[in-house]
Each structure stands twice: as C-alpha cells, then as structure tokens.
Amino acid sequence: MHTAKGVGLTLLVCTSLLITAPRADDSVGGAMQTAPHSAIVRLQIPLQRYDGGQRHHVTEHCSGTLVDPATGMILTAWHCFDGYMDLTQPPKAFIKGRWHEVRLAAHGGAINNDWAIATIINPTRIDTPAMQYALKELSLGLNVTMVGYQRMGSKNNSEWLQATTSCKITSHHDDWIETDCRLHKGASGGAVIGIHQGKPKLIGIISAKSSEGGVWFVPLTRLKYQLSPP
C-alpha cells in the first residue's frame, strides 16, 4: 500500500489482472469498445529489488500503449520499472505475436508522477497502428474506457487476454484523476481512452487503485513536454 497526500493507493502490478463487468450505464461514445486494441501491448520487466537486505529477482507484468510505431514509443507506468534493471534480461513488449526488446527512455520517477516512456530497440519491424492521443483537460463525469491485459485460466494453463471496462471520472487531485472503474492488480500502465473530437483517443495511463475502491490514472497532460502535440 502506498500513501500520497493522505490517500491510500494500491499499485496495480501483479501477474494477474481482473476487471469487473461494466455497468449498463457506463459507456464511451454510447457503446462499449469490445474489439481488441492492437496498440495496447503487454510488457514484461525483469527487475532486482531488495527486501530485508536480500536481493530478489521479480518480473513485473504490465500493459502499455504504442503511440508511435516509427520510434517504437510506448506509454506506461513508472512503477512498473521501479527497481534495479536486470541488464541480462531487457524489458520486452509483446506485439502481434512476438516479443520486442524495449528500453526505458523517460519517466516521472515517483508514484505521484507515475508515467514512463519506453521505446522499442528495433522499431523497424513494428507494423501495428498506433493509438492517437489527446492532451486535453478532463471534466468530472466524463465517460472513459480502461484497457489492459488479464491472465485467464488456471495457474498452470493460462493465457493473457485483453480486457476492457468503462466508467466515469469522479474527482481530480494534484497527482491523479480518480474514476469509479473497478480493477484489481495487474492493470498498471494500461490505457485510459476518451472521446475527443468524435474519436477515441488515449487520454491517460492507469496507475493505482485507491482505498476508496476506484482507480487512479495519470492524465497525458502531465507529459505535455515529452509528447509532441497530436
């Protein structure tokens, strides 16, 4: 449990992700987006962390969003990379049936600035369409869709599948925007999508689950100096 400005936060990193079924009144543009989003990718990030003086090897499973195939730019959450990078095992992104090595290019550096930019080391092989993004101010009550990956099936026979749920923005805070989405561990770095100028656009990055039961995300306006105007 992490606490920031008096609000309890639970990070959404784990080897599994569960998303509750959307409520009937939650929609984006009047309809759920049920088709897979090819620009939203799986990430595997090998790390070394110290606990009680002992070094442990861990692998974080997160999601990210491809926003520029030419440079291989992927937006995700900083806390997915929080640890000592295992230089013998680079982070990887799973795109269209194959793994691609990535590197951490920039990040917010703290849980209250929970964004990261990863780039594919050899992006010339990427032919997946990117997701368009919008740097816009987000109002209370706005309908949004959150998309990430979940591990379905039994422990010994499971596969990662993309999952989608919709909800609304319920409050603004200094470091995050809160929604009434219901996510469990595993959704970190996934996409928050809203309708902008009549089209679905990436507007934020899934960060953490609050003690109130909602989900916090980092708006892309936080990255206005890192991203080119769309």
C-alpha positions in Angstrom: 0.0 0.0 0.0 1.4 3.4 -1.0 0.1 6.6 0.5 0.3 10.0 -1.2 -1.3 13.2 0.2 -3.3 11.2 2.7 -4.9 8.9 0.1 -4.2 5.2 0.3 -3.1 3.7 -3.0 -2.7 0.1 -4.1 -0.4 -0.5 -7.1 -2.0 -2.5 -9.9 1.1 -4.6 -10.6 0.9 -8.4 -10.4 0.9 -11.5 -12.6 -2.8 -11.3 -12.9 -5.4 -8.7 -13.7 -9.2 -8.9 -13.1 -11.6 -6.4 -14.5 -15.2 -6.4 -13.4 -18.0 -6.4 -15.9 -19.1 -2.9 -16.9 -22.3 -1.4 -15.5 -25.1 -0.9 -18.0 -24.9 2.9 -17.7 -21.1 3.1 -18.3 -20.1 3.8 -21.9 -17.8 5.8 -24.1 -19.5 7.4 -27.0 -22.6 5.4 -26.2 -21.1 2.0 -26.7 -18.5 -0.4 -25.1 -15.4 -0.9 -27.1 -15.2 -4.7 -27.3 -12.8 -5.2 -30.2 -9.1 -5.8 -29.3 -7.0 -2.6 -29.3 -3.9 -3.6 -31.3 -1.9 -0.6 -30.0 -2.3 -1.8 -26.3 0.5 -4.2 -25.6 1.8 -6.5 -22.9 5.1 -5.7 -21.1 7.4 -7.9 -19.1 10.0 -6.1 -17.0 12.7 -8.2 -15.1 13.9 -6.3 -12.0 16.0 -6.8 -8.9 14.6 -5.5 -5.6 16.0 -5.6 -2.1 13.9 -6.7 0.9 15.4 -7.2 4.3 18.9 -7.0 2.9 18.2 -9.8 0.4 18.2 -9.3 -3.3 15.2 -10.7 -5.2 14.5 -11.2 -8.9 11.0 -10.3 -9.9 9.2 -9.8 -13.2 6.5 -7.2 -13.5 3.7 -7.8 -15.9 2.2 -4.5 -17.1 0.4 -3.0 -20.1 1.4 -0.1 -22.3 0.1 1.8 -25.3 2.0 2.2 -28.6 1.7 5.8 -29.7 4.4 6.0 -32.4 5.4 2.9 -34.4 8.2 4.8 -36.2 10.1 5.3 -32.9 8.5 2.4 -31.1 7.3 4.8 -28.3 5.1 3.1 -25.6 3.4 4.9 -22.8 3.1 3.0 -19.5 3.5 3.5 -15.7 6.7 4.4 -13.9 6.2 1.9 -11.0 6.4 -1.0 -13.5 10.1 -0.1 -13.7 10.7 0.7 -10.0 13.7 -1.3 -9.1 17.2 -2.2 -10.4 17.1 -3.1 -14.0 18.3 -6.6 -14.8 20.8 -5.9 -17.6 20.9 -9.5 -18.6 17.2 -9.5 -19.3 15.9 -6.4 -21.0 12.2 -5.4 -20.7 10.1 -6.7 -23.6 6.8 -5.8 -25.3 4.6 -8.4 -26.9 3.2 -7.1 -30.1 1.4 -9.1 -32.8 2.6 -12.4 -31.6 6.3 -11.7 -30.9 8.4 -10.1 -28.2 10.4 -7.0 -28.9 13.1 -5.6 -26.6 12.5 -2.2 -25.2 14.4 0.4 -23.1 13.2 2.9 -20.6 13.6 6.3 -22.2 12.0 8.7 -19.7 9.9 8.5 -16.6 8.2 10.5 -13.8 10.5 9.0 -11.1 7.9 8.6 -8.4 4.5 7.1 -7.6 2.9 10.6 -7.6 4.3 11.2 -11.1 3.5 7.7 -12.3 4.3 7.7 -16.1 7.0 6.2 -18.2 8.0 6.2 -21.8 9.6 3.0 -23.2 10.9 2.7 -26.8 11.3 -0.5 -28.8 15.0 -1.0 -29.6 14.4 -2.1 -33.2 11.1 -0.4 -34.2 11.6 -1.0 -38.0 9.8 -4.3 -37.5 6.7 -2.8 -36.0 3.7 -2.5 -38.3 1.0 -2.2 -35.7 -1.1 1.0 -35.9 -0.5 3.4 -33.1 -3.2 4.8 -30.8 -3.9 8.5 -31.3 -3.7 10.6 -28.1 -5.1 13.9 -26.9 -3.6 16.4 -24.4 -6.9 17.7 -23.0 -8.3 18.8 -19.8 -10.7 16.2 -18.4 -14.0 17.1 -16.7 -15.9 15.4 -13.9 -18.4 12.8 -15.2 -16.5 12.2 -18.4 -17.0 8.6 -19.7 -13.7 6.7 -20.1 -12.7 3.2 -21.1 -9.8 1.4 -19.5 -7.9 -1.3 -21.3 -5.3 -3.7 -20.1 -4.4 -7.4 -20.1 -5.6 -10.1 -17.7 -4.4 -13.6 -17.1 -7.3 -16.1 -17.8 -7.5 -19.7 -16.9 -5.8 -21.9 -14.3 -2.4 -21.3 -12.8 -0.8 -24.0 -14.9 -2.8 -23.4 -18.1 -3.5 -19.7 -18.6 -3.1 -17.0 -21.2 -3.1 -13.3 -21.3 -6.1 -11.7 -22.8 -7.1 -8.1 -23.3 -9.9 -6.8 -21.1 -11.9 -3.6 -21.3 -14.2 -1.8 -18.8 -15.9 1.6 -18.8 -16.5 4.1 -16.1 -16.6 7.8 -15.3 -14.2 10.4 -13.8 -15.3 11.1 -10.2 -12.7 13.5 -8.9 -9.5 15.5 -9.6 -6.4 15.5 -7.3 -3.0 17.0 -7.5 -1.3 13.9 -8.9 -4.1 11.7 -10.3 -7.6 11.7 -11.6 -9.9 9.2 -10.0 -12.6 7.1 -11.7 -15.2 4.6 -10.5 -13.7 1.8 -12.5 -13.1 -1.5 -10.7 -9.7 -3.0 -11.4 -7.6 -5.5 -9.5 -3.8 -6.0 -9.6 -2.2 -6.2 -13.0 -3.6 -3.3 -14.9 -0.7 -0.9 -14.4 0.3 1.1 -17.4 -2.8 0.4 -19.4 -4.8 2.8 -21.5 -7.4 5.3 -20.4 -9.4 6.2 -23.5 -11.9 9.0 -24.0 -13.8 10.5 -26.9 -12.1 13.6 -28.3 -13.4 15.4 -31.4 -15.7 12.4 -32.1 -12.9 9.8 -32.0 -11.5 7.5 -29.2 -8.1 8.9 -28.1 -5.7 7.9 -25.4 -6.0 10.5 -22.6 -4.3 8.8 -19.6 -2.3 6.0 -18.1 -3.7 3.6 -15.5 -1.7 4.0 -12.2 -3.2 2.6 -9.0 -6.3 1.6 -7.0 -7.4 3.9 -4.3 -8.5 3.0 -0.8 -12.0 4.2 -1.9 -12.2 1.4 -4.4 -11.8 3.5 -7.5 -8.9 3.6 -9.9 -6.5 6.5 -10.4 -4.9 7.4 -13.7 -2.2 9.9 -14.8 -3.6 12.3 -17.4 -1.5 12.7 -20.6 -1.4 16.5 -19.9 1.3 15.5 -17.3 3.5 14.5 -20.3 2.9 17.7 -22.4 6.7 18.4 -22.5 7.5 14.8 -23.5 4.9 14.3 -26.2 4.6 16.2 -29.5 1.3 18.0 -30.0 -1.1 15.4 -31.5 
